Amino acid sequence: MEEVRTGSPSFTQERDVISYRCDRCRHTWFRPVENDLDVYDTVRVDLPDTTLYGTVWQVEDDRVQVRDTNSGRVLWVELWRVILY
């Protein structure tokens, strides 16, 4: 069974991470917050109501501007929601 889960920011082992939890099996896992994003990188963004794929347009300390591949819409998202693809 595969489904996209929205994680939540955490701090573990002296590093910012995103923690995920499977409600069905109670398994927990982590991934590091991306800290090496560059303009034109392809990314996935997990938002509360949708997942989108796009291209990085700008990177700031705690947020990233992403251009959605499907709609062409440009939006700012929190860095911890972005996964380098």
Backbone bond lengths (Angstrom), bond angles and torsions (degrees), N, CA, C in turn:
res aa  C-N    CA-C-N  psi(-1)  N-CA   C-N-CA  omega(-1)  CA-C   N-CA-C  phi
1 M - - - 1.449 - - 1.525 107.80 -
2 E 1.313 115.79 129.06 1.461 119.60 -179.75 1.517 108.91 -128.21
3 E 1.308 116.68 134.74 1.450 121.38 173.74 1.516 108.16 -154.75
4 V 1.318 115.43 152.50 1.457 120.29 178.73 1.518 108.11 -79.21
5 R 1.296 116.12 130.91 1.454 121.32 178.26 1.523 109.13 -116.98
6 T 1.300 115.74 139.15 1.453 120.22 175.90 1.515 108.12 -82.91
7 G 1.307 116.48 125.60 1.457 120.66 179.09 1.508 111.07 -87.98
8 S 1.313 114.75 -174.71 1.456 120.37 175.48 1.520 108.57 -139.87
9 P 1.336 116.27 143.74 1.465 119.48 -178.13 1.521 111.57 -64.82
10 S 1.333 115.52 143.28 1.467 123.19 178.05 1.517 108.29 -145.55
11 F 1.297 114.27 174.78 1.458 120.83 175.22 1.517 106.60 -132.85
12 T 1.328 116.63 119.71 1.457 120.27 179.94 1.520 109.35 -146.38
13 Q 1.283 117.12 146.37 1.465 123.04 178.08 1.530 111.90 50.01
14 E 1.348 115.09 44.27 1.459 121.95 177.39 1.524 113.04 59.48
15 R 1.327 116.85 32.00 1.457 120.53 -178.84 1.526 109.65 -149.15
16 D 1.330 116.02 146.69 1.456 120.04 174.69 1.520 109.00 -76.42
17 V 1.311 115.73 130.22 1.457 121.26 -179.87 1.525 109.21 -135.91
18 I 1.314 114.55 166.26 1.453 122.19 172.28 1.517 106.42 -109.84
19 S 1.308 116.56 128.69 1.464 119.50 179.57 1.527 109.24 -103.62
20 Y 1.328 114.42 142.42 1.461 122.53 179.74 1.522 108.14 -126.52
21 R 1.327 115.30 152.13 1.458 119.43 178.18 1.518 109.03 -143.85
22 C 1.300 116.12 130.57 1.461 122.47 176.04 1.529 108.05 -85.64
23 D 1.316 116.54 117.47 1.468 120.10 -179.59 1.523 112.15 -67.98
24 R 1.313 116.24 -28.28 1.465 120.36 -177.71 1.529 111.55 -71.83
25 C 1.352 116.73 -50.55 1.472 119.49 -175.50 1.531 113.24 -107.85
26 R 1.319 116.97 -4.95 1.465 123.53 178.93 1.534 114.15 68.77
27 H 1.319 117.33 13.61 1.464 121.83 176.48 1.531 108.75 -70.25
28 T 1.328 116.67 140.01 1.457 122.56 178.59 1.518 109.26 -120.77
29 W 1.326 117.01 139.74 1.457 120.64 177.39 1.524 109.24 -146.09
30 F 1.323 115.50 166.19 1.462 122.22 -174.53 1.525 109.87 -132.81
31 R 1.323 115.03 155.49 1.462 121.46 168.95 1.522 106.82 -139.86
32 P 1.328 117.67 147.37 1.464 119.65 179.61 1.526 110.96 -71.25
33 V 1.324 116.06 151.58 1.457 121.12 172.45 1.527 106.83 -70.94
34 E 1.333 116.11 133.59 1.471 120.50 -179.74 1.523 109.54 -62.55
35 N 1.315 117.43 127.15 1.463 120.41 179.44 1.523 112.38 -124.75
36 D 1.334 117.25 8.51 1.462 119.66 -179.39 1.527 111.86 -129.31
37 L 1.336 116.30 37.36 1.457 120.30 178.92 1.525 110.55 -75.91
38 D 1.319 115.61 143.67 1.454 122.03 176.96 1.523 109.43 -128.07
39 V 1.318 116.19 159.40 1.454 121.66 174.98 1.528 108.56 -57.06
40 Y 1.310 116.37 138.63 1.475 127.08 -179.86 1.525 113.60 79.62
41 D 1.331 119.35 2.96 1.467 120.09 171.95 1.530 108.82 -66.43
42 T 1.314 116.49 147.36 1.460 122.25 174.68 1.515 107.72 -91.85
43 V 1.333 116.17 131.65 1.457 120.71 -174.36 1.527 111.28 -136.54
44 R 1.328 113.89 161.60 1.459 122.46 168.87 1.512 106.38 -112.16
45 V 1.326 116.50 139.74 1.456 121.27 179.50 1.527 108.32 -122.85
46 D 1.319 116.15 119.46 1.463 121.57 178.34 1.518 109.27 -94.49
47 L 1.329 115.41 104.09 1.458 121.63 177.34 1.527 108.58 -99.29
48 P 1.329 118.47 162.31 1.461 120.11 -177.46 1.534 113.61 -57.20
49 D 1.333 117.40 -34.28 1.459 120.28 -174.65 1.529 114.44 -108.26
50 T 1.321 117.76 -6.26 1.465 120.48 -177.97 1.524 111.02 -164.75
51 T 1.308 115.54 165.52 1.467 122.15 171.59 1.516 106.73 -118.49
52 L 1.320 117.04 131.59 1.453 119.04 178.14 1.517 109.90 -127.10
53 Y 1.324 114.27 159.39 1.459 122.17 178.56 1.512 107.28 -119.73
54 G 1.327 116.24 141.22 1.452 118.13 -177.71 1.505 113.19 -166.62
55 T 1.324 113.52 -165.90 1.454 122.85 -177.30 1.524 109.27 -120.29
56 V 1.318 116.67 136.89 1.464 121.75 178.06 1.519 109.13 -71.30
57 W 1.351 115.85 130.71 1.464 121.23 177.09 1.519 111.65 -108.11
58 Q 1.334 117.20 -35.41 1.462 121.52 178.08 1.524 108.26 -148.95
59 V 1.337 115.11 150.84 1.457 120.63 176.97 1.520 108.04 -128.67
60 E 1.324 116.15 128.54 1.457 122.45 173.14 1.523 107.57 -119.03
61 D 1.310 116.99 -178.16 1.467 121.17 -175.59 1.520 113.64 -53.83
62 D 1.325 117.39 -49.68 1.463 120.04 -173.48 1.533 113.53 -125.54
63 R 1.333 116.75 12.31 1.459 119.65 178.04 1.526 110.94 -149.42
64 V 1.325 114.04 162.53 1.459 121.25 -175.83 1.528 108.12 -136.56
65 Q 1.329 115.90 137.99 1.460 119.65 174.13 1.527 107.62 -94.66
66 V 1.339 115.77 125.29 1.462 121.80 -174.77 1.530 109.46 -123.46
67 R 1.324 115.77 137.56 1.473 121.20 173.13 1.522 107.39 -99.88
68 D 1.334 115.79 117.22 1.463 122.65 -178.99 1.525 109.65 -65.92
69 T 1.327 116.66 127.28 1.457 122.36 -178.02 1.522 111.98 -63.01
70 N 1.321 118.47 -38.72 1.470 121.60 -176.47 1.518 113.49 -75.94
71 S 1.316 117.34 -49.30 1.466 120.68 -172.89 1.521 113.93 -97.60
72 G 1.332 117.63 -19.35 1.460 120.58 -174.95 1.515 112.89 80.81
73 R 1.328 116.45 -2.03 1.464 121.75 179.59 1.529 109.81 -65.93
74 V 1.327 116.46 140.79 1.465 122.04 177.21 1.523 107.82 -109.55
75 L 1.345 116.74 128.02 1.455 120.12 -179.43 1.521 110.80 -143.12
76 W 1.328 114.26 153.61 1.456 121.43 174.58 1.520 108.18 -90.99
77 V 1.330 116.32 134.89 1.460 121.62 176.98 1.528 108.89 -132.29
78 E 1.323 115.12 156.31 1.463 120.24 177.78 1.530 109.00 -67.28
79 L 1.307 116.40 139.89 1.463 122.08 -177.41 1.526 112.48 -53.82
80 W 1.317 118.13 -39.90 1.465 120.39 -175.87 1.525 112.79 -66.54
81 R 1.328 119.08 -15.83 1.468 121.69 178.75 1.536 112.97 -84.80
82 V 1.328 117.40 -8.53 1.469 122.26 -172.71 1.528 111.11 -96.50
83 I 1.344 114.92 134.19 1.469 121.69 176.94 1.518 107.58 -121.58
84 L 1.323 117.48 122.66 1.462 122.33 177.90 1.507 108.68 -65.13
85 Y 1.333 116.73 131.60 1.460 121.27 -176.94 1.492 111.56 -104.74
